[in-house]
Every structure is written in structure tokens, then in C-alpha cells.
């Protein structure tokens, strides 16, 4: 734990988690699975998806979950600092310390890490991709966004990392949405869940929440739930493939898909 600085803007992420939800060590020994969101194109929705997927992981019982923001703009950390709920946790680190800090988070019992990256092909993104188990590439259904995916795909290919495209901020029933999915499928796997453009995504992020917390029965919340279900399944399959190859802990088990109730509540006496 030497030279480690896992602190959030307002408090220690680990201390914040313990204060609200008790000790993290109940999952010690479980593997830490790392999901990175990367895109060369700015405005693809990486930060919004990072926060939403991390919260959905908690809701689905896949935690403890930690968010990591490598983007210098710090939009994800700003959103987290507005949150009242104690989970997911947030860890502030640097590219130079990333691998070591991930090891420390693993030892402290975190099971999922979600990493937001800057909108450029930089050393930071290369470092994140190199430690990720799966890379999500959010892509808006527009010609400019589709042309920009090549560099990110090449980076994942060089690192030997699996990737999934997510068609994001799509206009409902627009033909370009299906055309974008077809075009992306020529370069890699496309998630079968499309995230549509709705004002509630931006509105929920203003005060540190997500669409699942603002309108849990809405279509946006359902899309995020379905996307995490798919991503969770892909993470499980990737881990099983690694286990069969003999390079991972054979004790790895599947991620829980759902867990009922209790999310966002403080424990008695806190």
C-alpha cells in the first residue's frame, strides 16, 4: 500500500464506503473485474455510462464497486461528489499508480472497477486498456463518431483485450441507429442493447444520481439494467475462458445479476 493515494475529493473513498455501509472485507479473495470505457471521440457519453453502470452493478449485487476517473476533466468525480448514496466508492489515482492501486483495491475487497478515460488516444488510455478485462466503446450513431472508432479498436487489438460497442444517445426509431450498429459490427461485437437519447440521463447526473434512482421504471433505467446484464455475462464468459486457459484463479464464480431492495439506504445507526 506504499505510495497509494486512493482519496476522493471530499473524503477517502474507502473510509466513505465503510462509514456508510460497513467494512469491505466480506469479499476479500474475490477477483477484481475491470471494466474500462474508452473512445477517441469526445461527447460519446463515457462518463454518463460509467456512473450509470457502476450504480447498476451495486443494485445488481455485484459490489463492492469502485469508480476511477482518469479523465483530466474530472466529470465523473464531480458527479460522485454530488451523490448522497454511499456506493459506488470512488478512488483517485494516476496513470503511473494505476496498476498498483488496482492491486490494493483488490486486496481491500472490491469486486468491480469502472474506469472512465479521456477522449483521446493517449498513454492514459493505453494504460487503462492494458489492465482492463473488457473495454466498452460508447458510440453515437453519427458518421463522425463511426469514423473515430478505428483508433480505439486498434488499441484494444494490440493489447489483446475484448471490446464491446454500445450504440449510445440514439434517436428512437431512427434508421441511422440500425445502420450504425451494422457498421460497428464489422469491427467488433455490438451490444444488443441501444441506449437512447433522453433528457433524464443528463438531468439525473446533475445531483449525483442516475436514471435508475430517479425513475426506476422508466425506459432509460430498463436499458441500463439490460446493458449491465449483457456486460456482466460477457465478463463471466471472458473470465471462464481465462480460467480454462490456466492463467486465472479457478475459484472465479459468476457475477450476481440482480439483488432486491436495500440500495441507497444507510445502515441502522449510521
C-alpha positions as CSV (number, residue, x, y, z in Angstrom):
1,X,0.0,0.0,0.0
2,X,3.1,2.3,-0.2
3,X,2.7,5.4,-2.3
4,X,-1.0,4.8,-2.6
5,X,-3.5,7.7,-2.7
6,X,-7.0,6.4,-3.0
7,X,-8.8,9.5,-2.0
8,X,-11.8,11.2,-3.3
9,X,-12.4,15.0,-3.5
10,X,-14.4,15.1,-0.3
11,X,-13.2,12.1,1.7
12,X,-11.3,8.8,1.5
13,X,-13.4,6.6,-0.8
14,X,-12.6,3.6,1.3
15,X,-13.4,5.4,4.5
16,X,-16.6,6.8,3.0
17,X,-17.7,3.3,2.0
18,X,-17.0,1.9,5.5
19,X,-18.8,4.8,7.2
20,X,-22.0,4.2,5.2
21,X,-22.1,0.5,4.5
22,X,-19.7,-1.3,6.9
23,X,-16.4,-3.0,6.2
24,X,-15.4,-4.0,2.6
25,X,-13.6,-7.2,3.6
26,X,-16.6,-9.5,3.2
27,X,-15.5,-10.2,-0.4
28,X,-11.8,-10.5,0.2
29,X,-10.3,-13.1,-2.1
30,X,-12.8,-12.4,-4.9
31,X,-11.3,-11.3,-8.2
32,X,-11.5,-7.7,-9.2
33,X,-13.0,-7.3,-12.6
34,X,-12.1,-4.2,-14.5
35,X,-14.4,-2.5,-17.0
36,X,-13.0,0.4,-19.0
37,X,-14.9,2.9,-21.1
38,X,-12.9,4.3,-23.9
39,X,-13.5,6.4,-27.0
40,X,-11.3,8.7,-29.1
41,X,-14.4,10.9,-29.8
42,X,-15.4,13.4,-27.2
43,X,-19.1,13.6,-26.2
44,X,-19.6,9.8,-26.7
45,X,-21.2,9.5,-23.3
46,X,-18.4,7.6,-21.5
47,X,-18.8,9.4,-18.2
48,X,-22.6,9.1,-18.0
49,X,-22.4,5.4,-18.9
50,X,-19.6,4.9,-16.4
51,X,-21.6,6.3,-13.5
52,X,-24.8,4.5,-14.5
53,X,-23.2,1.1,-15.0
54,X,-21.4,1.4,-11.7
55,X,-24.6,2.2,-9.8
56,X,-26.4,-0.7,-11.6
57,X,-23.6,-3.1,-10.6
58,X,-24.3,-2.1,-7.0
59,X,-28.1,-2.5,-7.5
60,X,-27.5,-6.0,-9.0
61,X,-25.4,-7.2,-6.1
62,X,-22.0,-7.2,-8.0
63,X,-20.3,-4.9,-5.5
64,X,-18.3,-3.6,-3.8
65,X,-17.8,-1.3,-6.8
66,X,-15.2,1.4,-7.2
67,X,-15.2,4.2,-9.8
68,X,-11.9,5.5,-11.2
69,X,-11.6,8.7,-13.2
70,X,-8.6,9.0,-15.5
71,X,-10.1,11.9,-17.5
72,X,-8.4,15.2,-16.5
73,X,-11.7,17.0,-16.8
74,X,-12.9,15.1,-13.7
75,X,-16.5,15.0,-14.7
76,X,-17.1,11.6,-13.1
77,X,-15.5,12.6,-9.8
78,X,-17.6,15.8,-9.8
79,X,-20.7,13.7,-10.2
80,X,-19.7,11.3,-7.5
81,X,-19.1,14.2,-5.1
82,X,-22.7,15.2,-5.5
83,X,-24.0,11.8,-4.6
84,X,-25.7,11.1,-1.2
85,X,-25.7,7.3,-1.6
86,X,-22.5,5.6,-0.2
87,X,-21.9,3.3,-3.2
88,X,-20.2,3.0,-5.5
89,X,-16.9,4.1,-3.9
90,X,-14.5,6.4,-5.7
91,X,-10.7,6.1,-5.9
92,X,-8.5,8.9,-7.1
93,X,-5.3,7.7,-8.7
94,X,-2.9,8.4,-11.6
95,X,-1.9,6.5,-14.6
96,X,1.5,5.9,-13.1
97,X,0.0,4.3,-10.0
98,X,-3.0,2.6,-11.7
99,X,-1.8,-1.0,-11.7
100,X,-0.5,-0.8,-8.1
101,X,-3.7,0.9,-6.8
102,X,-5.9,-1.7,-8.6
103,X,-4.0,-4.4,-6.7
104,X,-4.6,-2.6,-3.5
105,X,-8.3,-2.2,-4.2
106,X,-8.4,-5.9,-5.0
107,X,-6.9,-6.7,-1.6
108,X,-9.4,-4.5,0.1
109,X,-12.3,-6.5,-1.3
110,X,-13.6,-4.6,-4.3
111,X,-15.1,-6.9,-7.0
112,X,-15.7,-4.4,-9.8
113,X,-13.8,-1.3,-11.0
114,X,-15.2,1.0,-13.6
115,X,-12.6,3.3,-15.3
116,X,-13.6,6.4,-17.2
117,X,-10.9,7.7,-19.7
118,X,-10.2,10.9,-21.6
119,X,-11.5,11.4,-25.2
120,X,-8.2,10.9,-27.0
121,X,-5.8,8.1,-27.7
122,X,-3.2,8.8,-25.1
123,X,-0.8,7.0,-22.8
124,X,-3.6,7.1,-20.2
125,X,-6.0,5.1,-22.3
126,X,-3.3,2.6,-23.3
127,X,-2.5,2.1,-19.6
128,X,-6.2,1.5,-18.8
129,X,-6.8,-0.8,-21.7
130,X,-3.8,-2.9,-20.7
131,X,-5.3,-3.7,-17.3
132,X,-8.9,-4.0,-18.3
133,X,-10.8,-7.2,-18.6
134,X,-13.3,-5.7,-21.0
135,X,-13.5,-2.4,-22.9
136,X,-16.7,-0.7,-23.7
137,X,-16.7,1.8,-26.6
138,X,-19.8,4.1,-26.5
139,X,-20.5,5.3,-29.9
140,X,-23.1,7.8,-31.1
141,X,-24.9,6.9,-34.3
142,X,-23.3,9.6,-36.4
143,X,-20.7,9.5,-39.3
144,X,-18.1,11.4,-37.3
145,X,-18.4,9.0,-34.3
146,X,-18.3,5.9,-36.5
147,X,-15.1,7.2,-38.3
148,X,-13.4,7.8,-34.9
149,X,-13.7,4.2,-33.6
150,X,-10.8,2.8,-35.6
151,X,-8.0,4.1,-33.2
152,X,-9.7,2.7,-30.1
153,X,-10.3,-0.7,-31.8
154,X,-6.7,-0.8,-32.9
155,X,-5.6,-0.1,-29.3
156,X,-7.7,-2.9,-28.0
157,X,-6.4,-5.3,-30.7
158,X,-2.8,-4.5,-29.9
159,X,-3.4,-5.1,-26.2
160,X,-5.4,-8.3,-26.9
161,X,-8.4,-7.0,-25.0
162,X,-12.0,-7.8,-25.8
163,X,-14.3,-4.9,-26.7
164,X,-17.9,-4.2,-27.0
165,X,-19.5,-1.3,-28.9
166,X,-22.5,0.4,-27.2
167,X,-24.7,2.5,-29.5
168,X,-25.3,5.5,-27.3
169,X,-27.5,8.6,-27.3
170,X,-29.5,7.2,-30.2
171,X,-32.7,8.7,-31.5
172,X,-35.6,6.3,-31.1
173,X,-36.7,4.7,-34.3
174,X,-34.1,6.5,-36.4
175,X,-32.8,4.5,-39.3
176,X,-29.2,5.6,-38.7
177,X,-29.2,3.8,-35.4
178,X,-29.5,0.4,-37.0
179,X,-27.1,1.4,-39.7
180,X,-24.6,2.4,-37.1
181,X,-24.9,-1.0,-35.4
182,X,-24.3,-2.8,-38.7
183,X,-21.3,-0.6,-39.4
184,X,-19.8,-1.2,-36.0
185,X,-20.3,-5.0,-36.2
186,X,-17.7,-5.0,-39.0
187,X,-15.1,-4.1,-36.3
188,X,-16.3,-6.0,-33.3
189,X,-19.1,-7.1,-31.0
190,X,-22.1,-4.7,-30.7
191,X,-24.2,-4.8,-27.5
192,X,-27.7,-5.9,-28.3
193,X,-29.0,-3.0,-26.1
194,X,-29.1,0.5,-27.5
195,X,-29.0,3.5,-25.1
196,X,-31.4,6.2,-26.4
197,X,-31.1,9.9,-26.0
198,X,-33.3,11.2,-23.2
199,X,-33.1,14.3,-21.1
200,X,-33.4,12.3,-17.9
201,X,-29.9,11.0,-18.3
202,X,-28.4,14.4,-18.1
203,X,-30.9,15.6,-15.5
204,X,-30.1,12.7,-13.2
205,X,-26.4,13.4,-13.3
206,X,-26.8,17.0,-12.1
207,X,-27.3,15.9,-8.5
208,X,-25.2,12.8,-8.4
209,X,-27.9,10.3,-9.2
210,X,-28.8,8.0,-12.1
211,X,-32.0,7.3,-14.1
212,X,-32.5,4.1,-12.1
213,X,-32.7,6.2,-8.9
214,X,-34.8,9.0,-10.4
215,X,-37.2,6.8,-12.4
216,X,-36.6,3.1,-11.8
217,X,-39.5,2.0,-14.0
218,X,-38.6,4.2,-17.0
219,X,-37.3,3.1,-20.3
220,X,-33.8,4.6,-19.7
221,X,-33.5,2.6,-16.4
222,X,-34.5,-0.6,-18.2
223,X,-31.9,0.0,-20.9
224,X,-29.1,0.4,-18.3
225,X,-30.3,-2.7,-16.5
226,X,-30.3,-4.7,-19.7
227,X,-26.9,-3.4,-20.8
228,X,-25.3,-4.4,-17.4
229,X,-26.9,-7.8,-17.7
230,X,-25.3,-8.3,-21.1
231,X,-21.9,-6.9,-20.0
232,X,-22.0,-9.0,-16.8
233,X,-22.5,-12.1,-18.9
234,X,-19.6,-11.1,-21.2
235,X,-17.3,-10.6,-18.2
236,X,-18.3,-14.0,-16.9
237,X,-17.5,-15.7,-20.2
238,X,-14.2,-13.9,-20.5
239,X,-13.2,-15.0,-17.0
240,X,-14.2,-18.6,-17.7
241,X,-12.2,-18.6,-20.9
242,X,-9.2,-17.3,-18.9
243,X,-9.7,-20.0,-16.3
244,X,-9.8,-22.7,-18.9
245,X,-6.5,-21.3,-20.3
246,X,-5.0,-21.8,-16.8
247,X,-4.0,-18.2,-16.2
248,X,-6.6,-17.2,-13.5
249,X,-7.9,-18.3,-10.2
250,X,-10.1,-21.4,-10.7
251,X,-12.4,-20.2,-7.9
252,X,-13.9,-17.5,-10.0
253,X,-17.7,-17.6,-10.0
254,X,-20.4,-15.8,-11.9
255,X,-21.5,-12.2,-11.1
256,X,-24.9,-11.9,-9.5
257,X,-27.4,-10.4,-11.9
258,X,-29.9,-8.8,-9.5
259,X,-30.4,-8.2,-5.9
260,X,-33.7,-7.0,-4.4
261,X,-34.1,-3.9,-2.2
262,X,-31.7,-2.1,0.1
263,X,-29.9,0.0,-2.4
264,X,-29.2,3.5,-1.3
265,X,-30.2,3.0,2.3
266,X,-27.9,3.7,5.2
267,X,-27.4,1.0,7.7
268,X,-29.1,1.4,11.1
269,X,-27.2,3.6,13.5
270,X,-25.3,5.4,10.7
